[in-house]
Amino acid sequence: MKFSNSLFLLVLISLFACKAEIKQEPVVLFKEGFKETPTQFSGNKEQAYQQLNASLELLVNNRTDQGKMKQDYNSTIIGHTLGIAQQFPQENESLQVSFRAAELLAASEDYENAAKLYKLITTTFPKGEKVGHATIQLGIILDKHLDNKPAAIQVYRTFLKEYLDHPFVGTAEGLLYELVRYNQTQ
């Protein structure tokens, strides 16, 4: 009887040891519309941030590039940003680099992907310090650059409901008023 108890204990320990080695899949993020796959960083988070920052610097230094080269930079940035947000969602620096990536994509006039990253920020980091700013930027891009007025109205209303003390409340109110008035004349 003592042998079977020992064998049972050994099997139980082996099962727990194997279970500990199984890695959990990263959190699935808002990826609707992204054709890029998230970069899986094998190193630590500092190395991941360095890789994204290097890609962002390439975009900044080569912002006059057009066509395929610009698409390559943007795809790399999006892949790195998705990877960082997926692998390090609780880190404040993940929010910071994701916001910077969205800003640079908007500055390079890649409004569609900038909007997707701003949306990613609002869903991945809902309590982050730049989420209000990302929300208003999303509304502006939807309104002014992607001509999606109904979505912009919804984003502005959400912003005004959730960020009552934000410095951009006046801006959001003005933009929402302008859009609602525009819709009434159409």
N, C-alpha and C positions, 0 to 999 in steps of 0.2 A: 504494500500500500504506500509505503514511503517513496518508492521509486516512481509511481504514477503521479504523486503530488509534486515531486521534483520535476518530472517531465512536463506536467501541466504548467508549473510556474515558469519553466524555461520557455515553453511555447508562448505564454502570455507576455513575458519580457521581450521576446523576439518580435511579437506583433506590435507592441508599443514602440520598440526601437525602429521598426520599419515605418510605422505611421509618422514618427517624428521627422523622417527624411522626406516625406512627401511635401512638396512645395505647393502652397495654395496659389491658384491663378490670381493675377492682379485684378483689381476692381475693374469691371467693365464700365467704360466712360461713355459719355455722349460722343458718338463718332459718326452720327448721321451725316452723310455727304462727304466724309473724308475718304479719299481714295488711298491715302498714305497709311501705312501700318505703323503703329507705335514702335519706336526704337527700343529694343530691350538692352539696357545698359548692364554690362556684366560687372563693372566696377562699382565704386561707392558713389554716393550722390554728388560729391564734389566733382568727380570726373564727369558725371552726366551734365552738370551745370557748365563745366568748362567746354564740353563738346557743343552744347547749345549756344553758349556765348560766342564761341569761335564761328559758328554758322551765322549768327546774327551779325557779327563783325564783317563777315564776307558779304552779306546782303548790304550793309551800310556802305562798305567801301566800293561796292560794285553796283550801286543802285541805278546807274545809267544803263546797265545791261538789259537787254530785252529778250523776248522769245524764250527759247529752250533753256538758256543759262539762268534766266530769272525764275523759270518754273522749277529748275533743279534746286536753286537756293531755297525757294519757298517750300518745296516738298521736303527737303531735308529739315528745315526749321519746324514744319508741322509734325513730321515724324518724331523729332527730338522732343518737341513740346508735349505731344501726346504720351510719349514714353515716360517723361518726367512726371507729368500729372498722374499717370497710371501707377508708377512705381513709388512715388513719394507724395501722395495726396495730402498728407498732414503737415508738410513742410511749408513754412512761410516763403522760403526762397523759391519753391516751385511755383507759387502764385506770382511772385515778382518776375521770374523769367518768362512765365506764360503771358503775363501782361505785356512785357517788353516785346515779346514775339508778335503779339497781336498788333501792338502799336506800329512796329516796323512793317508788318504786312500791309497795314492800312496806308502807311507812308509810301510804300512801293506800289500803291493803288491795286493791290490784290484784296479788294473789299470782300469778296465772297469768303475767302479763307480767313480774313481778319474777323469777320462776323462769326464764323464757326468757332474760332478760338475764344472770342469774347463770350460766346454762349458756353463753351467748355469751362471757362473760368467761373461763370455764374452757377453752373451745376456742380462742378468739382470742389470749389472752395466757397460755399455759400456764406460763410461767416468771415471771409477774408477782408482785409482792410481796403483792397482795391476793387471789390466786387461792385460797389455802387458806381464807381467810375467806369468799370467794364460794362455795366448795364446801360448807362447813358451813352457810351460809345457805340454799343450794339444798336441802340435805337437810332442814333444819328446815321450810322452806316446803312441800316435798313431803309431809313427815310430818304436820305440825300443821295446815296450812291447805288443802292440796289432797287430803288423804287418799289419797296414793299411797304406801303403806307399802313395797311391794316396791322401788320406785324409790329411796325414801329409804334403805332398807337398803343398796342398791348404792352410793349416793353416800357414805354413812358409811364403808363398807368401803374404797372408793376413797380417801377422805380419810385413813383410818388407815394405808393402805398407802403413800401418797405424801407425807404430811406428818407424819412421825414426831416432829419437833421443834416442831411448831406449838403455840402456847399453848392451842388448843381441843381437843387430843387427849383430855383427860379428859372434856370435854363430849361429844365424838363417841362415845367408848367407852360413856358412860352412856346416851346416846340410842339407840345401836345395841343395847345390852343390853336396854333397855326395849322396843324394837320386836321383837326376836327373842323375848323372853319373851312379849310380847303375842300374837305369831303362833302360838306354841306352845299358848296357851290357847284359841285360836280353832278 
